[in-house]
Amino acid sequence: MSSDPFIDLASSTEAFAKEFREFMTRNPHPAPGSPADKEAQGELLAGDWSEHPSGEIFATTYLTATSCTDHLLGLADVLRAHNALFAAYTLTRGAVEAAALGCYLTEQDIDGRERVRRTMNYRLDAMCAQVWLFTDMQSDYATERLDETKLRIADFARAARQHNFSFHGMNGKGRAAHIGPVQPAAMNLISLAVDKDLPELGRTYQRLLSATAHSGLHGLARMLTPLSPNEGRPGEALAAVNIDPRTLAVDLVVGPLTAHHLARGIEWFTGCDMTGLHGPANQMLRTWARIGQIDVPTG
């Protein structure tokens, strides 16, 4: 423990993120007999969308974890430097959204068929975003990529119907194609990742982080600390961008919390030994709880 609470927050977060990265490096494949391994056996849902749809979920969850830890490492650097307050909220939002997607894909209370459906919707969402992107670009490259992407979406439609899923095509800009129920919005995914029994908590955190990440006036103004009256300008005050460590910890603890939930989901899904991460995870959560003077579940 240092004399600087910002350093404590940064160090504990960095230690967790680095060990999480090391875990993924040490375990490039799911353990035999794990849910990830069992669901991939036989690849009963293979089709035009992929020859190994269940097996590829492992790589997809690792991709979300890599994004999450990347944002956490960036957050640690910002906290340690004390010079980019707004960025801390943006980085935390990125970590939370990545973790929430990973938690959604590694949920324990679903079967392999539902896990494939969710993963394919995740991929469809990305392909539809590419369609809108390339549609607005005027170039031969964009036209070629647009045609390729539309063909892949058609592949997904055929595979979905082959396996008795309902497929819904794109319906205007902003409404992605999807298989079965639409993929939940980011706010709903975060609510599920933070606390299923208290969904308003996740929604509150998402709004709080987005207010700053999207440069909303209400988000940016929260960081202003009045310094003194502005001489010659009645009713105005000079202010600085500043925040105390306790408020910061309360606002941003959702990042470490959802990252920990993602780690637990990946530990269950892959069946790999994550013992080395338990200590850094608990230390991170205890540090954020101590500085924020809040209760945070560990273990």
N, C-alpha and C positions, 0 to 999 in steps of 0.2 A: 504494500500500500504506500503510495507516495503522498506528498503534501498537496498535490494538485488533483482535484477530483476529475478534471477533464482528462488528465493522463491516465487515471485509473479506469475510466470508461473506455478510453482508446485501447489500453493495453489488454484488458480482459476480452474485449471484442476481437481484437487482432489475434489473440491466442486461440480463441474458439474458431475463427474463420480459417486460420492456417492449419489447424489440426483437422478440421472438416475436409479441407483440400487434400491433406495427407491421407485421410481415410479413403477418399475416392481413388487416389493414386495407388494405394496398397490393394484395393479391391476392384479390379477392372471387370469382374464378372460376378454375378450373384452366386451365393453359396448353394451347393446342391441341396435340394429339398426345401428351399425357401419359397415363399409365394411367387416371387419373380421367376424362379426356375420352374416351378410346377405349372404356372399359367402358360409358359412358353412351350411346354412339351406338346408335340404334335401340331402346333400352330393351326388349330381348328378354324381360325378366322382368317387364314391366308386368302389373298385374292388380289384383285387389280390394284388395290391401294398399297399392298406390301406382301412379300412372301413371309415376313417374320413380324407381324404386327404386335404380338405379345412380347417377343424378345426385344423389340426396339423401345419398349416402354422403359426398360432399365436405363438406356442411354438418354432418354428424354428427361427422366427424373434427375439424372446426374447433371444434365444441362441446366435445369432450373436451379440446382444446388450451386453450380459454378457461378451462375449469375448472382445468386443471393450472396455468396461469400465474396465475390468481386465487389459488390456494393458495400458490404460490411468492412472490407479492407479499406475502401475509399473513405468510408465514414470514420474509421480509426485514424487515418491520416489527417482528415479535416479537424477532428477533435484535438488531436495532438498539436496541430499547427495554430489553433485559436484564431484563424483568419478568414473563415468562409462559413459563417453561420447559416445562411440560407441553404447552402449546398448540403449541409448536414441533413436537412429535412428531405431534400430531393433524393439523396443517396439512400436514406432510410426507406422512403417510399418505394424505390426500386428494389431494395432487398425484400421488403414485405410482399410486393406483388409477385416476385419470383418464388418466394417461399410458399405463398398461398397456392400458386399453381401446382407446385410440387406436392403439397399436402393433399390437394384435390385428387391428384393422380395416384397417390400412395395410400388412400383411405383404406382402412382395414375392413369396413363393413360393406364392401362391394365384391362382386365376383369378377373373374377374368374377362368376361364378355363386356361388362359395364366399364371396366378399366380400359379396354380397347376402344370402346365408343367414346369415352371422354378424351382419350389421347388423339383419336382421329378428328374429333371436333377442334381440339387445340391446333392441329395441323391445318384443318380447313380454315380456321379463323385467320391463320397467317397467310394462306394462299389467297383468300378473299381480299385481305389488305393489299397484297401484291397486285391483284386485279385493279383495284381502285388507283393504286400508285401508277401502274403502267398505262392505264387508260388516260391519265392526265398528262403523260409524257408524250412528246411528239418526236419520235425517232424510230429508225428501223429496229434498233436494239429493243426498244420498249414494245414495239409491235410483235416482235418475235417472242419475247418473254411473256407477253400477254397471251398469245396463242398457246404456248407451252403450259402456262398455268391453268388456263381454262380446260385443256385436255386432262390435266391431272385431277381437276375437280370432277370431271366426268368419270375418271377412273374410280374415284371415291364413291360416286353415286352408284356405279355398277356394283362395286364390292359390297356396299351397304345393302343393296337390294338382294344380292346373292345370299347374304346371311340374315335376311328377314329383319333388317333395320329399316325404319322409315327415313327417307332422305328428303331434305327441304332445301331447294335451291336459293341462290342469292335473291334478295327481294329489296332492291334499291340500295343506294350507297349507305354504308353503315350497318347493313343487315346481312351478316355472313351466312353462307350455306351451313347447314348443320345436320347431324344424324341424331334422330330422336330429339329429346329436349335440347334447347339451345344452351351453349356453354354459359354458366353464370357470369355476370359482369364482375369486374375487378372488386367492387365494393362487397359483393356477396361472397366472393371467394375469400376475401380477407376476413369477413365476419365468421366464416366457417373455420378458418385457420386460427383465429384468435380465441374464440369461445363459442361453440355451437349453441350453448344454452343461453348465451347473452349476446345475440347478434348485433344489438345496438352498440356494443363496445367496439367491435371491429369497424362498423360504419363511422363511428365518431373519429377513430384514429385515421381512417382513410380520408375523411373530410379535412381533418387537421393537417395532415401531411400535404394533401393536394392544394390546400389554400396557399401554402408557401411555394410548393413545387411549380404551381401554375401562376405564380406572382399575383395572387389575389391581394387586394389592398388589405383585407382583414388579416391575411396571413403574414404579410410583410410588416404591418404596423405593430403586430404583437412583439416584435423584436426591438422596438424603439424605446430607449430609456431617456427621459428628459434630463438635460444637464443644467440648463439655466434659462432665464427669460431672454428672449431675443431683443436686445436694446433697440429702441426706435421702432419696434414692430409690436404694438400692443396685442395681447392675446396669443402670441407665438412664443415658442420655446425652442432652444437648440437641443438636439437629441443625437444620440449615438446608437448604432446597431449593437445590441448587447443582450445577453441573457445569462441568468445564473445557472449553475450546474444542476441544481435540484429541478428547476423547471424543464431544462433540456432533457434530463433523465426521464422525467414523467412523460414528456411529449414523444420521445424516441424509443422508449423501452419496447414498443411493439416490434421493432426490428429484431433485436435479440430474441424476443419471445417467439415470434413466428419462425425464425431460423432454427430455434431449438425444436419446435414442433416438427419442422421439416426433417431434421436429423433423426428424430424418433420414428417418423414415417418411413424414411429410407432404411433405417436399421431393421425395422420389421419386414419391409418388402424384400430387401436383399438378403436378409439372414446373415449378413457379414458382422464380424466382431467390431463393435464400435466402443469398446471399453475405454480406449484412449481418449475419446471425446467427452466422456461423462464428466471428468474433472474440470476441464476448461469450460464446459457448458454451465455447470453449477456455479463456478467461480464468476463467470460473466453475469449470470442472472442475479447472484447475490450482490455483486458490485453495483449493478444498475438499481437494484432494490434499495441498497444502503444509501446511495447518493440521492435517489429520488424519494426516499423515505416512504416507500410503498411496499405492498406485499406482492411478490412475484412467485408463482409456483416453480419449484425445481424438481429434479429427479426424473 
